[in-house]
Amino acid sequence: MKRHAYVAALAVLLLTTFISAAEVGAVILGGFFLLRTRRTIRLWASSLLQPVPLLIFAWTVWQFTTLLWTGDVRLGLDEISEVRWGVLIILLWPVIRFRRTLIMVLACSFLITNAAQWVHWLFNGADWLPWDHPPDRISAWWGPAVGGTMLTGALGLHLPAAMMGRGCMRLVGIVLSIVTLVAILMIGTRGAWIAAAGLIVIVAGIAMWTSRQRGRLLAGLGVAALILLAAGIYLREPIMSRVHNAHDEITRAFEEKEYTTSTGTRIIMYWWAIEAFVEHPIAGVGAGGYHAWIDRHLIEQGIDPADRRVLDHAHCAVLHVAATSGTVGLVIAGAFIVCALRGAFAYVGREQLGTYLAGPGFALVGLLLISVFDSVHVNRGQALKVTLVVEYAGRVRWQQPGPWARVICRALLARGHEVRVVADCIADAGHFDGAEVTQFRPARKRLQRAPARFQRWAMERTGGPSISLSSTVPGSIWCPLDADWKRETRELASIRNPATLAMETAHHVWLPSLAMAQRRAAGMAREMGSVRARLGTLESGSGVVALGYCSAINPASIDAAQLRHDVRRVLGIDEDAYVACASAAHAGHAGLRDMLRGWRDFACRDGSILLLMGRKSALLDRIVGSLDMRTCVRILGQTETPEAPLAAADAAIAWDTSPWSTGRFLADALVMRRPVLARRRCAGAELLAKNAGGLLLDHAEPWSRALARLRKHSAPTVQADPLSPGALAVRLEPLLESPAFA
């Protein structure tokens, strides 16, 4: 039994550290529990039939039931997975008689984290620190919100001994309570400050009611208040910055209706949770369905969900339970709270209120108080602060990697992460609202590159979890989308006009610097262990992680029928005409002419129309004119809204086999539910192999024959969710959460 207690103590010691260590401790304890099954099996019935485990089981069953109507099954399973920590009740049951020792080990575990906070504060900003939090959020390996929740529970653990204890126990409780309160001040979580104040009032009230030495208690509270005041003065800068931010954000939320700030987001999420509960009062919107319900709710109001910062939970446990699980969930959760508190205080008499045996009960009270400001039951760990590196983000869609930078930034913000954008220049910073933006040369033009200078500047500002879309700056995830020096050189060499060649060469004097910077970046990536990643593929290999495909189009926010009618009316196309859409971003490739000849042979039969998108309108016009196709082709030029021509089209054609394509056009077409004809080597062709609604051009098959097959093909059955920016963010998170980049 003592060996079981030692293993349990190890698991409890690791419980408040980073999540991977806590899970390792729990797995070790679970393995030891199973090894001792022959001796502990007689205790299983008594542990499983306790009210708390039964209610956890009822909660789990109900949560799985709500998956039948949730809007996001994957997120629902993530939320349900948090119930796994309830197994610890069963695993610790055989050593419950060592409860006092386990509580002291838990207190020591919190002290380890407190020590890490002091290291974080003393060396805040040092390059060797693995924690990348804002300077006023001293939370060590915890995320600030998670840390505030955990420390409020820790305060409840220490306060009973501090206010109602005797002798050495009281001294230990006072010291640890003050240490915990200072840690809560350092962490900068305003909800934890309020919850801690409420917890102190509750414990002090109970102490005043039960104690006979009220004068000594008041004196002790006064001394503790003076110590906290001194600590507050010493830490006044981070504390006051949080206070001023809260006042400003609340004012802007109520007076200016601005809900993009931290506090403003919480306010609007509270209101959305109430509306979800009113709409679905019995069963809720389903586990994990809160975010999806808000997206639908915003679309019904004519608001693009991408313009709002929405988290996966309501930032309030009660409201989140009400919204996702309805009245049934509230009843189960309420019964769980009552039974848990009753069990925590069941064997704590009045004379034991001043000992650490009463600590777990008051820790639960602290968690109840903090649950007003956080969804503690689905808090899956810390939100990341991600650095996103992009050299140049232009205003238009074709200027990569700017569009992908915007998509990734918004997706990470929507997942609740903090994003800091490090860029040489961002033409329109409004595209990155909600993110912290740092620019090196805000006034530069697209061709005014300085690769070596930007590399040195950006590397000084890139640390912790990071995503780099620049070929000159490696990050935790390195997914370069800009052209390398070889590709730039080939494009220069392909220019035949001497005057154009001279002018372009003058604009590319930085090519030698780019070559050297990209070579240095490759070396730095190997040293720091960067994960090489690629968009536009499903197959990982050769040291490259596949990030899949993504479309920024939200089909639920589009009235496709009305958009189809409007676009066809503007372009002068009959409603009954057969229309296809194709992207010509790389108009100089020979494959475009082959596809256009096939369309000419196909369209000459019934007057079908091809909508051609591409920024090089003059070149496209010359190609179309040389093929005598002006009557069956409409050149749209560059567009910021690809959903418009795709809505007007009956099908899409993907002909481009450029190795640097990300397959976004094909993903957009599938999201808009348009049948697609693609060449086998085209980016995104593998999507058609996995989803009905797509055709692949056979090697020897003429385009005209393939287009005839396409006309008979039905709409694709692919779901939009796997191609959404949110799904891309989910694929990025495990890479960003790697311990190597924590």
N, C-alpha and C positions, 0 to 999 in steps of 0.2 A: 504493500500500500504506500509506503514511503517513496518508493521509486516512482510510482504513479504521481505522487504529490510533487516530486522534483520536476518531472516532465510537465506537469500542469503549471508549475511556477515559471518554467521557461516560456511556455506559451503565453502566459499572462504578462511576463516581462516584455515580450516582443509585441504585445497587443497594440500599444500606442505608438510604435515606430512606423516606418513606412510600410505600405500595404503588402509588399512582397514578403517582407520579414514576418509580418503578422500571419500571413497565409502559410508560410513554412512552419511556424510554430504550431499553428492549428493542425496542419497535416501530420506533424510528428506526434502530437497528442492523440489525434485520431488513430494513427497506426498503433500506438502503445495501448490505447483503449481496446482495439480489436484483438491485440495479442493477449490481453488479459480477459477475453470474453468468458472463459470458463469460470473465472472468479467473480466477474461483475454482472453476469447475465441475470442473476437473481435481483439486481437493482434496476434492471431495465424497466420493468413494469411500474415500479414506484416513481421513476423519473419521467417516463412517457405519459403517465396518467395525471401528472400535475397540471393545474389549470393553464399555466403559461405555455408549456409545450403543446397542449391541445389547441390553444388559441393560435399559436404560430402555425400549426398544421391547418387550422380552419382558414387562416389568412392566406396561406399558400394555395389552398384549393380554390378559394374565391379569386385570387389573382390570376391563376391559370384559366379560370372560367371567363374572366373578363377579356382574355385574349381573343375570344370569339367575336367581339365587336370593337376591339381597339383599332386605332388608325395606324399603329406602328408596332407590329409584333416583335420586331427585333429589340426595340427599346423596352418593350414590356418584359421581355425575357431578361434584359439587363437589370431592370428594377427587381424582378422576382429573385434574381441571383443573390441579392443582398440578404435574403432570408437565411442563406447558408451559415451566417454567423450565429443563428439561433441554435445550431448543433452544439455549440460550446456548452450550452446548459446541460446537455446529456453527457458530454465528455467530462465535465467537471463534477458531475453528481457523485461519483464514487469517492471523491476526496473532499466532500463538502465539510467534513469535520475539521479540515485545515483552512477553514474560511478566513480566520484572522490572519494567518500567514499569507494567503493569497491576496488579501486586501493590501497588506503592507508591500508585497511585491508589486502590485499595481501602482501604489504610491511611488515606489522607486522608479517604475517605468516612466511615469510622468516627469520625475526629476531628471531622467536622462534627456528627455525632450527639452525641458527647461534649460538644461546646460547647453544643449545645441542651439537654443535661441540666443543665449548670451554670446556664444561664439559667432553666430550670425550677426548680432548687433555690433560686436567689437570689430569685426572685419568686414562689415557691410560694404559691398562693392568690390571686394578683392577678386582678382581673376580666378583664384584657385577654389573659391567657394562654389559648391555645386548647385546652390539655390539661387534662382533668378526671379526674385519677387520685387515689387516696387520698394523704394527705399524706406517708406513709412509702414511696411508690412513685415515685421520681424517674426517669421513663422517657421524657420528652419525647414525641415523636410515636409512639413504639412503645408497644404494650401491654406491661405488665410481664413477662408470660411470654415474649412474642416477643423483647423486649429482652434478657432473660437468655440466651436461646438465641443471639442474634446476637453478644452481647458475649463469650460463651464462645468462639465461633469467632474473634473478633477477638483474644482473648488468645492463642490458639494461633498466630495470625499473628505476634505480637510476641515471644513467649517464646524461640524459638530464637536470635534475634539478641541478646536480652538476656542469655542464659545461656552461649551458645557463640560469640558474635560477637567481633570485634576492632575496636579503634579507635572511630571515630565511629559505625560501624554498631551497635556494642554500646551506646554511650551512647543512641542513638536508640531502640533496642529496650528499654532499661531504662526510659526516660522514658515511652514509649508503653505499656509493660506496666503501670507503676504507674498511669498515667491510666486504663487499661482496668479494672484491679482496683478502683480507687476508684469507677468508674462502675458496676461490678457490685455493690459495696456499696450504692451509692445507689439502685439499681433495686429492691432488696429482694426479689429472687427467690431463695428458699432453695435450690432445685435448682441454680441457677447458682453459688451460693456453693460447694456441695459439688463440682460438676463442675470449677470453677476450681481448687479445692484439689487435686483428683485430677490435673488437667492439670499443675499446677506440680510435683507429685511425679514424674510421668512424665518431663517435660522435664528436671527437675533430675537424675533418675537417669541419663538418657542423657548429660547433660552431665558428670556425675561419672565415668561410664564412659569417655567419649571424651576428656575434657580432661586436660591435664597440669598445669594450674594450679588444682588443687582448692581450695587455700587462698584464692586470690583469689575463686573462685566462692562459697565459703562466706561470705566477708566481704560480697560483694555481696548474697547472699541475706539476710544479717543486716540490712544497711542497708535493703533493700526491706521487710523485715518491720517494722522500726521506723517507716518512713514509713506503711505500711499501718495499724500500730497507732495512730499519731497520727490518721490519717484516720478510723479506727474510733471513737476517743474523741470526735472532733469530730462524727461522725455517729451517736453512740451511741443517740440517742432512736429514730430509725426502725429501726436495726439491732436494738436490744433488743426493740422492740415486735414485730418479726417473729419473733425467737427465742422470746419468751414465748408468742406466739400458737401457734407450732408445738408447743411443749411441751404447752400446754393442749389443743390440738386432738387430738394423738396420744393423750394420756391419756384424753380423753373418748371417742375412737373405740374404744380397746381395753377400757376399763373400763365405760363406759356405753353402748357400741354406738351412739354418736351419729355419724352419717356425713354430716351436713348442713354441716359446716364445710369450709373449703378443703382442709385436709390429710385430714380424714375422707373427703371425697368422693374424693380420689385413692386412698386405701387401698381403699375398696370398689370403685372402678372397676378397680383392678388385679385384684382377686379375680374380678370379673365377667368380665374379659377371659380369665382362666385358665379359668373355667368354660365360656365360649363356645368356646375352643380345644379343651377336652376333649370337648365335645359335637360339634364339627365339626373334627376334627383334620386332614383332608386339604385341603379347599377353603375352610374358614372360613365365616363367616356372610355374606360378600359385602361388597364395597366400599360404605361408607356404612350397612351393616346393623347396626353395633354398638349404636346407640341403640335401634333397633327390636327387636333381640334382647333387650336388657335389659328393655324394656317388657313383652314377652311373658313373660320369665322372672319378673318381679315379679308379673304377673297370675296366673301359675301358682301362686305362693306366697301368693296372697290379699292382695297389697299393691298399693295404688293407685299407679301410677307418678308421679302428680302430687305424692305425698308424699315423693318422693325427688328429689334434685338429680342429674340425669344429663346429662353432656356428650356431644358427638358422637364423641369419641375417648377412648381409655383413659389419656391423659396419660403414656403410656410407648410409645415407638415400637415396641419389640420385641413387647410384649404386644398392641399394636393390630394390627400386621401379622399376628401369630399368630391373633388372634381373627377378623379380617376376611378374611385371605387364606390361612390355613391353612399346612400344611407347604410347599406349592408356593410360596407367597409368601415364606416364610422362606428357602427355598433361593435364590430369585432375589435377595432383598434381601441375603442373606449374600454371594452372589457379587458383587453390586454393590459392597459395602463393601470386599471384598478387592481387587477390580480398581481401585477408586478410590484406595485407599491405595497400591497398587502403582504406579499411574500417577503419583500425586503425588510419590513418592519415587524414581521410576525414574531420573531424571537428576540426583539430588542425592547427590553423593559425600560422604565423611566430612568433607572439607575445606570443603564448602558447607553443612554443618548449621548453622553460625552465621550464615547469611545469610537474607534474606527469601525466597529461593527455596525454603527448607524450610518457610516459613510455611503455605502452603495444606495441606500434609500434616498438620501439627500442628493446624491449624484443623479439619480433618476429625476428628481424634482428639477435640478438644473437643466437636464436635457429637455424636460417638458417646457421650461421657460424659453430656452434657445430655439425650440421647434417653431416658435412664432415667427422666427426670422430665417429659418432654414428647414429644408425637407430632410430631416436627419435620417429617416428610414430608407431613403433612396440615395443618400449622398455617397457617390461611388468613388470619392477620392478628390484630390485637388484638381482645380482647373489649372491648365497650363498657361504659362506666359511664353508665347511662341514668337520668335523673331522671324519675320518673313523678308528675305532679301530679294530685291528686284532692281536691276540696273536702271531701266527706263520703262515707265508705264505711261503710254500715250493715251490720247482720248478715244482713239478709234479701235475697232475690234481686231483688225488684222495686224496691228503692231504688237507682236508677241515680245515679251511674255506678260504685258500689261493686263489683258483680259483674264488670263489665268490667275494672276496675282489678286485681282478683285474677287474672282470666284472663290479662291481658297481663303482669302481674308474674311469674307462674309460668312462662309461655311463654318470657320473656326469660331467666329464671334457668336454665331447662332448656337453653337454647342457650348457656349459659356466660357470659352477660353479668352484670355487677354492676348491681343496681337500687337506687336510693335513692328512697323514696316520700316526697313532700312533701305533707302534708295538713292541713286545718284540724282534722279529727277522724277517727279510725278507731275504730269501735265495738269491733272485735275485731282487734287487731294480729296474732293468731295466724294469720290468713288470709294474712299476708305474711311468713311465716317464710322466712329466707334473704335478705331485703332489709333495707336500712338504712331505718328509719322515723323521720321527723321530723314532729311534730305541733305545731300552733299552739295549739289549745284542745282538749285531749283530752277534757274533760268536757262539751262542748257537746251540745245535743240537735239533732235533725234540722232543726227550724224556727228554731233560734237562729243565723241567718246574720249575718255581718258582712262583706259582700262587699268593701268598700273596704279594710278592715284586712287581710283575708286576701290581697288582691291585692298590697298593699305588702310584706307579710311573705314571700309566696311568690316574688315576683319577685327578691328579694334572694338566694334560695336556688336559683334555677333558672338553670343555665348548662350549656353543652356540649350534647350530644345529649339531648333531652328529649321526652316525650310528655305533653301536657296534655289531660285529660278535663274540665277546668273551663272554663266560658265566660268567666271573669274573668281567667284567667292564660294567655297564649299560650305555646307551646313550640315547639321545632323542628318537631314534628308537633302540630298543634292539631286535636283531635277532640272538641269539647265535647259532652257527653252529658247535662248537666243542663239544666233548663228555662231559657229566656231570660225577660226581664222581661215581654215581650208575652204569652207563653203563660201565665205566672203570673197576669197581669192578667185574661186571658180566662177562666181557670178561676175566679177570684174573682167575675167579673161573671156567671158562669153559675149561681151559688148563689142559690136563690129564697127560702130560709128566712131571715128577717131576723136571728134570733138566731145562726144558723150563720154568716151573712155577717159579723156584728159580731165574732164570735170569731175567724174566719179572718183578718179584716182586722187585728185586733190582733196576730196571729202573723206578719203580713207587712209590718210597718212598715219593713222593710229594702228594699222594692221600689224606691224612688227611688235608694237607694245601689247596688242591683244594676244599674239601668239605666245609671247613670253609669260604673260599673266595667266593664260589658260594652262600652260605647262606647270607653273608654280602651283596653281590651284589643284591640279591633279596630285602633286606631291603632298600638299597639305591635307587633301582628302584622305590619302592613305595613312598619314600620321594620326589624324584625329578619328579614324574609323568611320568616316561618313557612309551612310547608306545611299548607294546610287539607286535612283528611282526613275521611272519613266511613265509618262502618261501616254495613253493610246495603245495599250497592249494588256492582255490578260495573262500572259505567260511570263513568269519570272525565270531568270537564267543568266549565266555568265556574270554573276555578281550584281545583277540589276533586279530590283524589286518592281513588279508590275503594280501600277496604281489604277489600272483599268481605264474606263471611259467616263466622261461626265458631260452633262448638258446643263447650261444655266437657265434653260427654258422651264417655266412652271406651267404645265398645260392646264392645271386647274384654274389658273387666273386668266385664261384666254377664252373668249367666245369665238371658237374656230369658225363656225358657220358665218357669223357676221363679218369676221376678218376676211374670210374667203371672198365674200360678196364685195366688200369694199375694195380689196386689192384688184380684183378682176375688173371692177368698174373703172378704177383709175387707169389701168393698163389697157382698157378697151378690149378685153377678152370675153367671149361669150361664156355664159354660165355652163353650157353643155360641152364646151371644148375640153379636150384632154390636155392637161398641163403637167409638165415635169419640171423639177427644179434641180439645178446643179451648182456647185461652187467651183469657181475658177481662180482660187487664191494664187495658184502657181500656173499662170496662163502660158508661160513659155514652154511648158512640157509638151512633148509630141503627142502624148496620150489624149490631149484635149482635141486635137484635130481628128483623130480616129473616132472619138465619141461623137463629134459634131457631124462627121460624114454619115455615121450610122443613124443619127437623129434625122438628117436630111432624107435619107432613104425611107425611114419609118414615117416621118411626118408628111411626106408628099402625098400619102394616100388620103388623109382626112383632115389636114390642116391643124395638127397638134402644135402646141406652143411649148418652147423650152425657155424657162426663166434662168438666166445666167448671172450669178453673183460674183463679183470680183473687182478689186480696186483698180486694175489696169484697164479702164474702160476703153481707152483709145486703141490699145493692142487688141483687145477682144473685138472691137468694131472692125479692125482691119482683117482679123482672122475670119469673122463671120461674113464680111463682105467678099473676101477672096473665095469663099465656098458658096457664095450666092444663097445665103440663108436668112436674109434680113426679114423675110415674111414669116418665118417659123421660129425666130429667136427674139427674146426681149432681154436686152442687156440692162441690168438693174444697177450695176456699179457696186460701190461699197455700201453695206447696210449694217446698222447697229441692232436691227430687229429681225434676225433670220426667221423668227416665227411667222412673220407676215408673208413672205413668198412661199414658205412651206405650207401655210394654211391655204393659200390660193392654189397650190399644186395638188395633183392627184398621186404623184409619186416623186421619188428623189433618185438622183443618179450620182454615184460616187466613183469617179474615174481616176482620181489622183493617187499615185503610188509613191509620192515623195517620202523618203525615209524619216523626215522630221515632222511629218503630220501627226497630230494628236487624235484624229478621227472625230473631231467635235461636230463636224457637219453631219456625219452619219448618225452620231448619237442624238443630235437635234431632230433629225428626221424620224428616228424611232420613237422619241418622246412625243412628237407630234402625230404618231401613229400613221406614218406614210410608208407604203411599201418601197423598198430600196433595191436598186440594182447596183452591184459593186463589182469591180475587178478583184480577183482573188488576192492580189498583193496590195490592195488598198487598205489604208489604216481603218480598222473597224470591221473588216470583213469577217473576223472571227466572231463578232457579235451576231452576224447573220447566220452563222453556223449553229448558234445556240438558241436562236429565236425564230419562230415562224414569222413570215411576212417579209423575208428578204431573199433575193436571188443573187447568185454568184455567176459572173460571166465565165463561161468555159474558155479554155485557152484558144481553141480554133473557131469559136462561135462568133459570127458577125454581130456587131452591135445592133443592127436593125432587127435581127431575129430575137435577140435577147430582150430588146425593148418591147417587141410584140408579146413575149412571155410576161414581161412586167405589167403590161396593161391588164392582163387577166388575173393578176395576183391580188390577194386580199390584204387588208391592213395588218400590221405586225401585232403580235400578242405580248410583246415585251412590256413589263411594268416600268413606269417612270422612276420609281424609287431607287433601284440600283444604279441609275444613271444620274441621280440628283447630286448637287453639291454637298448635301448632308451625308450621303453615302460615301463620298470622297473623303470628307472629314473623318468619318468613322474608320476608313482604311488608313488614314494618316496617324490617328491617335496612338495605336500600339507602337508604331515606330518612334513617335515623339516621347512616349513614356518609357522608353528603354532606359535601364539604370545607367548606361554609359553616357546619356545625355541629360540626366535628371538635374 
